Amino acid sequence: MPGDAALSTRFVDKVPLRHLSLRRWWLSPLLASAMGLPFPPEGPVVSGKMSDIVISEFMDEAAVARLSARFSTLYAPDLAEKPDALKAALAEARALIVRNRTEVRADLIEGADALECVGRLGVGVDNIDTQCCARRGIAVYPAAAANALSVAEYVISTALLLLRGAYLSTSAVAAGQWPRGDLMRGREASGKVIGLIGFGASGRETARRAEALGLDVIATDPHIPASDAAWNEAPRTDLATLLAEADVVSLHVPLTDETRYLIDAAALARMKPGAILINAARGGIVDETALVAALREGRLGGAALDVFETEPLTAEAGAVFADLPNVVLTPHIAGLTTESNLRVGRVIADAVINHLEGRK
Ligand SMILES: O=C(O)[C@H](O)COP(=O)(O)O
């Protein structure tokens, strides 16, 4: 059974009965066929109206319930992967809520005549044509800072893990080997320098935690003026100095024309020998081929990549990392935890409700 129908039905089952007649999303045979769903759908269809709000990726269900209690809401977490169905679902929608997989480009926006706002369940808006939205008067609401703590904890934990290099021994120890000699050259984090490229919410949360662990923090962000109070939290430097001085370099910038391949072969060559690179920001900021070369040549001490130029990373593209011992690869989850999912859902539900009810 297609996921859309299953998830919508599952959700509707949790909505108080008094809302059902007004809140159940409407499905025509045409829309059903575009969405690859059975018609008639399972369960009751009692409203004659298309959805006001379309949610095309996963969202905390309590936040979905709040939206659905006020507006007819289509919660179809795999709609991001079905562009035609998404277009059809947006025919009369006033709000669209997405994560990073939904491509909100001109062709989608221009066909959505009633669209007033886009809620982004995260901070990166590189999947949204914000200029096209602005031209059409469509507000874009990112969940600013709502997942910064999760990102910061990811960065700190991977920095400690890669500096220490001692946590890959489980199978050897369990098998009766004792690789103590191989693992004795791990490094303490205390006293090392962490360089943060980008000093917005996640950069600052990372700085606070790094400082508490005894690291020295330096940061660069050309978009934050020197007079900004943010610089009370860490000394401001330039990119070249940061790369030359940091034992751990962590990225906290969006993907833009300015940041694409910011960490290329030349930038990697400027990093301290043995330094660690962490990218929990966006794929495309780091030249992955150049990074693999730097790791293979032993110039870098390790890398953690949570984001990739192409996501999901294919087995073919991932093969280049497979035999590198000092690499951590994760599937774009740095900002995603139980707690951040609740916060992100709450922030975006509030933003969309306020917008649709005229309290912008
Ligand atoms: O941009 C972000 O905030 C992160 O990439 C997480 O976003 P996501 O939850 O949509 O992946």
The ligand as a Gaussian input file, in Angstrom:
#p B3LYP/6-31G(d) Opt

LIG

0 1
 O       19.445000      22.284000       7.147000
 C       19.351000      21.687000       8.224000
 O       18.900000      22.228000       9.243000
 C       19.829000      20.292000       8.319000
 O       20.367000      19.880000       7.123000
 C       18.743000      19.385000       8.736000
 O       17.692000      19.547000       7.877000
 P       16.762000      18.284000       7.562000
 O       16.267000      17.794000       8.874000
 O       15.747000      18.772000       6.661000
 O       17.665000      17.296000       6.951000

